[in-house]
């Protein structure tokens, strides 16, 4: 039950009046912010209405997401574009505690028309409970036809939004965690090429150390950076199927391929000279601070591993960096040739709770080239829509990440985000920090993790 029914008829009428009185340019969508409070303690929900004067009194398409800040600002441009294109108003609701708010509203019979879910597991849960609508259900009456889905998305992204053979989610934005960032000036100075395989990466590291340089800065104070290392090595060592099986605990952590993955982790972390400050430094450095150790004014290392979002942070913190000259990335190197270069990353999926003509128009717009290009041009996101023209991205780094994501033959969602939170969160973060501090007993480490994991499923 809501302490204030979000966007009651009265509140909508009040906001509509504000919109009408504020309109100076009739053709341009106007926005008004309204703050409501739901029953979940301490959870404010920001409501933003986009409407034209002609449609301000119409029922809006309601969209719930956890996006705030720059992500919300970027998405608002998409909502404005939708209203300008169709005349249909929208109501964006942002909740920091997204899942509790969504579950509360669903239980109260008041779900949003559309929700942007941050993990596919949430979509699967709602789909199997019958709470959300398949987008490609009855032939001829689909919200998104199979032909449209295939025209706009690679099979990897269609698979991500599919549950039991039906498409339920459309990926609006995505990120790759299968990239390694580096300083091109150092590579040029030492005559190094971007490594394409694991052995080539190890050779690059040895060349750097021989030249008196430190290969990597760590960000392990934020333990999720270690799970990202592990997941990329795992999918390249064990393959996508075993990756899925470990995430769902169909195989134990003591499986030989998981041990082999940890041995590859040891290639990195068993030599103190590979990271600034050794193991202690890697564990003591936060994610953002690690970026500064490579791309700041006084660099102490030559490479940094983390997702495509590193580029935006680095360019924001150090605006004098020139993409391609001072900062660049290469794809996470191949380990076993039979598995190639899968992409591990994240993505947010739009799902439908209410099937109306207005909602159909909205989902179709979100999946369109037009919406993708509005979104991508902000520089805040990378679109998995393969029809989006790469030229709309604000720099070469974003374009390169977009190309990697839209052409991925195999995509796997961040594994720790799919595990039970009791395992994939603080437990694994701390466990990997312990491994980095003392990597000499892989078998014992795996047995400990397996003993805990076996109790979480």
HELIX and SHEET records of a PDB file:
HELIX    1   1 UNK A    9  UNK A   22  1                                  14    
HELIX    2   2 UNK A   69  UNK A   86  1                                  18    
HELIX    3   3 UNK A   98  UNK A  107  1                                  10    
HELIX    4   4 UNK A  120  UNK A  128  1                                   9    
HELIX    5   5 UNK A  146  UNK A  152  1                                   7    
HELIX    6   6 UNK A  155  UNK A  160  1                                   6    
HELIX    7   7 UNK A  184  UNK A  190  1                                   7    
HELIX    8   8 UNK A  198  UNK A  210  1                                  13    
HELIX    9   9 UNK A  224  UNK A  237  1                                  14    
HELIX   10  10 UNK A  240  UNK A  247  1                                   8    
HELIX   11  11 UNK A  256  UNK A  269  1                                  14    
HELIX   12  12 UNK A  272  UNK A  274  5                                   3    
HELIX   13  13 UNK A  278  UNK A  284  1                                   7    
HELIX   14  14 UNK A  287  UNK A  295  1                                   9    
HELIX   15  15 UNK A  309  UNK A  317  1                                   9    
HELIX   16  16 UNK A  337  UNK A  339  5                                   3    
HELIX   17  17 UNK A  357  UNK A  366  1                                  10    
HELIX   18  18 UNK A  369  UNK A  377  1                                   9    
HELIX   19  19 UNK A  390  UNK A  392  5                                   3    
HELIX   20  20 UNK A  396  UNK A  406  1                                  11    
HELIX   21  21 UNK A  415  UNK A  418  1                                   4    
HELIX   22  22 UNK A  421  UNK A  424  1                                   4    
HELIX   23  23 UNK A  426  UNK A  437  1                                  12    
HELIX   24  24 UNK A  442  UNK A  453  1                                  12    
SHEET    1   A 7 UNK A  30  UNK A  37  0                                        
SHEET    2   A 7 UNK A  44  UNK A  51 -1                                        
SHEET    3   A 7 UNK A  90  UNK A  95 -1                                        
SHEET    4   A 7 UNK A  61  UNK A  65  1                                        
SHEET    5   A 7 UNK A 114  UNK A 117  1                                        
SHEET    6   A 7 UNK A 343  UNK A 352 -1                                        
SHEET    7   A 7 UNK A 170  UNK A 176 -1                                        
SHEET    1   B 7 UNK A  30  UNK A  37  0                                        
SHEET    2   B 7 UNK A  44  UNK A  51 -1                                        
SHEET    3   B 7 UNK A  90  UNK A  95 -1                                        
SHEET    4   B 7 UNK A  61  UNK A  65  1                                        
SHEET    5   B 7 UNK A 114  UNK A 117  1                                        
SHEET    6   B 7 UNK A 343  UNK A 352 -1                                        
SHEET    7   B 7 UNK A 411  UNK A 413  1                                        
SHEET    1   C 2 UNK A 162  UNK A 163  0                                        
SHEET    2   C 2 UNK A 166  UNK A 167 -1                                        
SHEET    1   D 3 UNK A 303  UNK A 305  0                                        
SHEET    2   D 3 UNK A 179  UNK A 182 -1                                        
SHEET    3   D 3 UNK A 328  UNK A 331 -1                                        
END                                                                             
